[in-house]
Amino acid sequence: MKLSYRMAGRLPGRVLVLALGLFLLSLGASCRSAPSVANTTASASSSAGDRPIVLVGGTLYTTPEAPAIPDGAVLFRGGRIVFAGPRRALRVPAQAQVIDVRGQTVVAGFWNSHVHFTEPRWKGIAAQPADRLVTELQAMLVRHGFVHVMDAGSFPEDTLALRRRIESGEVAGPGLLTAGVPLVPVNGTPFYVEPLRLPELPDPETARARVREGLDQGLDAVKLMTVGLTRQRPFPVMPLEVVRAVAEEAHARHRLVLAHPTNEAGIRVALEGGVDVLMHTTPISGPWSEALVAALVRARMALVPTLKLWDWELARAGRDAAERARFQAEGIEQLRVFAKAGGRVLFGTDVGYLIEDDPTDEYVAMARAGLDGRQLLATLTTAPAAEFGLGERTGKLVPGMDADVVVLDGDPAQDPRALARVRRVYRAGRLLWGAETAGNLSRQR
């Protein structure tokens, strides 16, 4: 996977309960080369039939910035987009399957840039029935339009097995990138996973070795908890030289580094160390200064806000509505100043840790931060596709690109909630969600 768009100049949250013993066991398994994302996408494409599919009559956004095309049409065949534009300009092939989407909106497939696969339902994926996995993926991700996801912390033996089964075509599901088990500073395991301990990075040499092991295993990114919520005060901060060692090793392999920052100290060491993506806002730290935001933007560091998470966490802790609203408002304001300064924002919900999979509240909270419908669409499509090195294959409805397509009720440019009203979902031309598949979902969460 090449991330050349940002590597020039960069080279020389909450973590789930992850058992260290299983992690070490998985690292001891025989290693394999990390798969290329382009190859895995092509594999998924090959499962789509050659019969052309045409979606006609809907409002079409080929990119978040492009003018809306009323009465549009999208034609795809063999997993790739052939045409996307005004309906009147298309001659529909005689053998095509024509689907009327009048009154609806057609956009590129969505990314969720912060998910986890650590719940019990994801254990033993290699041996689970394929239809069960399809149902679980539909419930958590696909029915909400997510055709690509970044797993920000899960057991590699499960996520890598899930990816293999999806890309082989056996399981219909989203494209999956994974960062494996998060790495922490010495004594930096969050208190809420005790008595377990996450892998610690005491020095740069250990950090480099750990990164090499994970990437050899097939991980697509490295996740650091630059600061974790520990019983120790102040919270342990990952040393700058350790963060730099991780970033250098990952970037040399064209892989990204993700960070759970917790507070401003966690942000600053991530910034100075060369981290690529902040996986949360940090309400605990209070407002972000203009100088800090400007530095983040200059470094081209992306942000996954996870705003719904803050209300959900405080609700679980029994805090009243006013306190929850104040805490979430801090995160919303951080997103506002970051986006206003030109920072790259990626949509993500932390689902898999956050047990509520409906993304509507996240869209609403991001809109409160000043992101309009077009900007929200970019956080779901073009921005993550570029960040994760797939901008030439997905994120837009453009001929030659993968047929990753979502059909919505309503227009997100008018109402951000329309992004959650998903009616049809295709990945590389394969129908993952729609009237034909909805009956497979055995439960609604």
Secondary structure, DSSP 8 states (H G I E B T S, - for coil): ---HHHHTTT---------HHHHHHHHTS-------HHHHHHHHHHTS-SS-EEEESSEE-SSSSS--BTTEEEEEETTEEEEEEEGGG----TT-EEEE-TTEEEEE-EEEEEE---SGGGTTGGGS-HHHHHHHHHHHTGGGTEEEEEE-S--HHHHHHHHHHHHTTSS---EEEE--S-BB-TT-S-GGGTT----B--SHHHHHHHHHHHHHHT-SEEEEESB---SSSS--B--HHHHHHHHHHHHHTT-EEEEE--SHHHHHHHHHHT--EE-S--GGG----HHHHHHHHHTT-EE---HHHHHHHHHHTT--HHHHHHHHHHHHHHHHHHHHTT--B-----BTTB-----HHHHHHHHHTT--HHHHHHHHTHHHHHHTT-TTTSSS--TTSB--EEEEES-TTT-GGGGG-EEEEEETTEEEESTTTGGG-----
